Amino acid sequence: MLAAQKAAEQATASTALLKVFSSVQYLARQGLALQRHAECQGNLMQLLQLRYEDVIIIQPWWSGTTNFLSPESQNEILEMFSHSIQH
């Protein structure tokens, strides 16, 4: 049972991270800033809140995890996109 629960949590986290990656990719492609001075009012946070309202299964992940949305994480995601483009 524990293995099944862990697998379900990992699937939810994977889905949520894919939403984060696709949102960052969209904003970068449009040339829009990811965040503003007030972190909760940035383009990325607003877009993710809108997307997470539509996908009920990842709402608990959204409320409990914010460390994947830090400026350092956002920069790392953008860096990964730039490396994939260069290759």
N, CA, C and O of each residue as an XYZ file, in Angstrom:
348
protein
N       0.828     -1.198      0.000
C       0.000      0.000      0.000
C       0.868      1.256      0.000
O       0.552      2.247     -0.659
N       1.976      1.194      0.759
C       2.849      2.362      0.802
C       3.465      2.643     -0.562
O       3.599      3.798     -0.965
N       3.835      1.588     -1.265
C       4.420      1.761     -2.594
C       3.407      2.374     -3.555
O       3.759      3.230     -4.366
N       2.169      1.946     -3.468
C       1.127      2.500     -4.339
C       0.860      3.966     -4.013
O       0.650      4.782     -4.911
N       0.871      4.292     -2.729
C       0.659      5.678     -2.334
C       1.810      6.558     -2.797
O       1.592      7.669     -3.281
N       3.028      6.066     -2.649
C       4.201      6.813     -3.097
C       4.178      7.016     -4.614
O       4.528      8.089     -5.106
N       3.767      5.990     -5.346
C       3.668      6.092     -6.804
C       2.625      7.130     -7.207
O       2.831      7.884     -8.158
N       1.510      7.169     -6.489
C       0.473      8.159     -6.784
C       0.973      9.572     -6.499
O       0.692     10.491     -7.268
N       1.712      9.756     -5.401
C       2.268     11.062     -5.080
C       3.283     11.507     -6.135
O       3.324     12.680     -6.509
N       4.096     10.572     -6.607
C       5.078     10.894     -7.631
C       4.406     11.251     -8.950
O       4.871     12.143     -9.660
N       3.324     10.568     -9.281
C       2.596     10.883    -10.512
C       1.989     12.281    -10.432
O       2.011     13.027    -11.412
N       1.452     12.634     -9.274
C       0.883     13.968     -9.085
C       1.965     15.030     -9.183
O       1.777     16.055     -9.839
N       3.098     14.788     -8.533
C       4.204     15.744     -8.586
C       4.728     15.892    -10.007
O       5.072     16.996    -10.430
N       4.790     14.799    -10.740
C       5.256     14.842    -12.121
C       4.312     15.677    -12.985
O       4.761     16.490    -13.793
N       3.022     15.477    -12.815
C       2.031     16.251    -13.556
C       2.147     17.733    -13.223
O       2.091     18.580    -14.114
N       2.308     18.043    -11.942
C       2.425     19.438    -11.523
C       3.691     20.073    -12.087
O       3.657     21.217    -12.540
N       4.796     19.354    -12.066
C       6.040     19.899    -12.602
C       5.963     20.108    -14.110
O       6.541     21.060    -14.635
N       5.257     19.228    -14.806
C       5.062     19.433    -16.244
C       4.273     20.715    -16.505
O       4.532     21.416    -17.483
N       3.312     21.021    -15.632
C       2.559     22.274    -15.759
C       3.479     23.469    -15.533
O       3.380     24.473    -16.238
N       4.377     23.363    -14.546
C       5.330     24.441    -14.284
C       6.235     24.640    -15.492
O       6.431     25.769    -15.941
N       6.789     23.549    -16.021
C       7.699     23.645    -17.160
C       6.994     24.220    -18.391
O       7.551     25.079    -19.074
N       5.799     23.764    -18.673
C       5.104     24.269    -19.858
C       4.700     25.731    -19.680
O       4.656     26.481    -20.656
N       4.407     26.144    -18.448
C       4.064     27.547    -18.194
C       5.284     28.446    -18.367
O       5.187     29.520    -18.960
N       6.429     28.011    -17.850
C       7.669     28.781    -18.027
C       8.013     28.857    -19.503
O       8.416     29.914    -19.990
N       7.861     27.758    -20.219
C       8.160     27.744    -21.655
C       7.248     28.711    -22.404
O       7.705     29.431    -23.292
N       5.972     28.733    -22.056
C       5.030     29.646    -22.717
C       5.421     31.103    -22.480
O       5.482     31.894    -23.421
N       5.685     31.454    -21.214
C       6.038     32.842    -20.907
C       7.352     33.244    -21.566
O       7.489     34.367    -22.051
N       8.318     32.330    -21.583
C       9.597     32.633    -22.225
C       9.423     32.818    -23.730
O      10.021     33.717    -24.321
N       8.616     31.979    -24.338
C       8.382     32.082    -25.778
C       7.694     33.401    -26.131
O       7.931     33.963    -27.200
N       6.839     33.892    -25.225
C       6.142     35.155    -25.463
C       6.995     36.363    -25.083
O       6.619     37.501    -25.363
N       8.140     36.119    -24.448
C       9.018     37.216    -24.047
C       8.503     37.968    -22.838
O       8.819     39.145    -22.659
N       7.712     37.304    -22.002
C       7.139     37.940    -20.823
C       7.976     37.626    -19.581
O       8.594     36.566    -19.486
N       7.983     38.551    -18.648
C       8.687     38.338    -17.386
C       7.977     37.263    -16.580
O       6.753     37.146    -16.628
N       8.756     36.477    -15.838
C       8.168     35.421    -15.022
C       7.620     35.950    -13.715
O       6.578     35.490    -13.248
N       8.309     36.915    -13.114
C       7.845     37.411    -11.828
C       8.033     38.912    -11.730
O       8.783     39.531    -12.485
N       7.311     39.472    -10.757
C       7.396     40.894    -10.465
C       8.034     41.057     -9.099
O       8.508     40.087     -8.508
N       8.046     42.269     -8.605
C       8.616     42.512     -7.284
C       7.850     41.747     -6.214
O       8.454     41.160     -5.316
N       6.533     41.750     -6.304
C       5.714     40.943     -5.397
C       5.594     39.564     -6.016
O       4.959     39.405     -7.058
N       6.199     38.560     -5.386
C       6.322     37.231     -5.979
C       4.977     36.607     -6.340
O       4.873     35.911     -7.350
N       3.953     36.846     -5.532
C       2.662     36.192     -5.781
C       1.897     36.841     -6.929
O       0.876     36.306     -7.361
N       2.371     37.992     -7.438
C       1.653     38.669     -8.508
C       2.339     38.544     -9.862
O       1.930     39.190    -10.826
N       3.365     37.731     -9.941
C       4.086     37.573    -11.192
C       3.283     36.802    -12.228
O       2.305     36.127    -11.906
N       3.716     36.917    -13.473
C       3.031     36.238    -14.564
C       2.994     34.727    -14.376
O       1.975     34.089    -14.643
N       4.110     34.151    -13.915
C       4.162     32.706    -13.726
C       3.180     32.250    -12.664
O       2.437     31.292    -12.876
N       3.168     32.921    -11.532
C       2.264     32.519    -10.448
C       0.802     32.660    -10.862
O      -0.018     31.799    -10.543
N       0.476     33.722    -11.557
C      -0.899     33.919    -12.001
C      -1.312     32.860    -13.020
O      -2.429     32.345    -12.969
N      -0.416     32.539    -13.938
C      -0.706     31.520    -14.937
C      -0.868     30.146    -14.292
O      -1.767     29.390    -14.659
N      -0.004     29.822    -13.336
C      -0.102     28.530    -12.659
C      -1.369     28.419    -11.823
O      -1.994     27.359    -11.783
N      -1.754     29.497    -11.157
C      -3.003     29.460    -10.396
C      -4.182     29.196    -11.312
O      -5.086     28.436    -10.964
N      -4.178     29.818    -12.476
C      -5.250     29.597    -13.446
C      -5.261     28.158    -13.939
O      -6.324     27.547    -14.048
N      -4.093     27.616    -14.235
C      -4.007     26.239    -14.744
C      -4.354     25.220    -13.671
O      -4.994     24.211    -13.965
N      -3.943     25.465    -12.431
C      -4.189     24.507    -11.354
C      -5.654     24.464    -10.948
O      -6.103     23.469    -10.378
N      -6.406     25.520    -11.229
C      -7.841     25.483    -10.961
C      -8.540     24.464    -11.856
O      -9.570     23.904    -11.480
N      -7.979     24.226    -13.037
C      -8.587     23.300    -13.990
C      -8.223     21.842    -13.721
O      -8.954     20.941    -14.131
N      -7.109     21.598    -13.040
C      -6.641     20.231    -12.797
C      -6.734     19.966    -11.290
O      -5.838     20.326    -10.526
N      -7.815     19.343    -10.888
C      -8.113     19.171     -9.466
C      -7.086     18.291     -8.763
O      -6.782     18.520     -7.592
N      -6.552     17.302     -9.447
C      -5.662     16.341     -8.794
C      -4.374     16.990     -8.279
O      -3.786     16.488     -7.321
N      -3.923     18.083     -8.882
C      -2.664     18.688     -8.447
C      -2.864     19.870     -7.514
O      -1.883     20.502     -7.122
N      -4.084     20.189     -7.149
C      -4.308     21.298     -6.229
C      -3.654     21.101     -4.872
O      -3.106     22.065     -4.337
N      -3.676     19.903     -4.279
C      -2.958     19.736     -3.001
C      -1.448     19.961     -3.143
O      -0.820     20.493     -2.227
N      -0.864     19.569     -4.260
C       0.561     19.788     -4.499
C       0.852     21.272     -4.561
O       1.855     21.735     -4.018
N      -0.014     22.017     -5.214
C       0.161     23.454     -5.379
C       0.172     24.158     -4.026
O       0.992     25.047     -3.795
N      -0.732     23.766     -3.134
C      -0.819     24.446     -1.843
C       0.321     24.048     -0.914
O       0.677     24.825     -0.028
N       0.904     22.866     -1.085
C       1.931     22.403     -0.164
C       3.353     22.596     -0.630
O       4.276     22.459      0.172
N       3.571     22.910     -1.904
C       4.923     22.993     -2.437
C       5.118     24.309     -3.168
O       4.401     24.612     -4.122
N       6.073     25.076     -2.724
C       6.397     26.309     -3.437
C       7.878     26.409     -3.760
O       8.281     27.325     -4.477
N       8.707     25.493     -3.251
C      10.137     25.603     -3.486
C      10.523     25.358     -4.947
O      11.620     25.740     -5.356
N       9.664     24.739     -5.733
C       9.954     24.550     -7.153
C       9.652     25.812     -7.956
O       9.926     25.874     -9.155
N       9.089     26.810     -7.294
C       8.724     28.039     -7.984
C       9.594     29.212     -7.570
O       9.261     30.360     -7.864
N      10.693     28.945     -6.897
C      11.590     30.005     -6.455
C      12.303     30.610     -7.667
O      12.367     29.981     -8.724
N      12.834     31.812     -7.522
C      13.567     32.416     -8.644
C      14.736     31.559     -9.109
O      15.028     31.507    -10.304
N      15.407     30.886     -8.180
C      16.518     30.009     -8.562
C      16.027     28.849     -9.419
O      16.669     28.486    -10.405
N      14.891     28.269     -9.043
C      14.313     27.163     -9.818
C      13.867     27.638    -11.186
O      14.051     26.933    -12.178
N      13.283     28.822    -11.250
C      12.862     29.369    -12.531
C      14.056     29.587    -13.448
O      13.987     29.289    -14.641
N      15.149     30.104    -12.898
C      16.358     30.296    -13.699
C      16.922     28.966    -14.176
O      17.399     28.863    -15.306
N      16.871     27.951    -13.325
C      17.369     26.639    -13.717
C      16.521     26.039    -14.834
O      17.058     25.423    -15.755
N      15.216     26.211    -14.762
C      14.328     25.719    -15.827
C      14.654     26.418    -17.139
O      14.749     25.772    -18.183
N      14.828     27.743    -17.090
C      15.171     28.491    -18.303
C      16.526     28.062    -18.853
O      16.720     28.003    -20.067
N      17.457     27.765    -17.959
C      18.767     27.301    -18.398
C      18.664     25.948    -19.094
O      19.333     25.716    -20.100
N      17.834     25.057    -18.566
C      17.630     23.750    -19.217
C      17.024     23.920    -20.598
O      17.416     23.224    -21.535
N      16.062     24.848    -20.739
C      15.481     25.110    -22.051
C      16.549     25.640    -23.009
O      16.594     25.234    -24.170
N      17.405     26.539    -22.533
C      18.426     27.100    -23.416
C      19.426     26.038    -23.856
O      19.881     26.056    -25.000
N      19.775     25.110    -22.960
C      20.686     24.018    -23.340
C      20.048     23.108    -24.378
O      20.721     22.656    -25.304
N      18.761     22.838    -24.232
C      18.111     21.962    -25.208
C      18.013     22.644    -26.577
O      18.082     21.984    -27.614
N      17.856     23.944    -26.566
C      17.802     24.684    -27.837
C      19.176     24.666    -28.512
O      19.277     24.495    -29.726
N      20.231     24.845    -27.709
C      21.574     24.861    -28.274
C      21.973     23.504    -28.844
O      22.734     23.434    -29.809
N      21.464     22.431    -28.254
C      21.794     21.085    -28.758
C      20.943     20.800    -29.969
O      21.050     19.725    -30.559
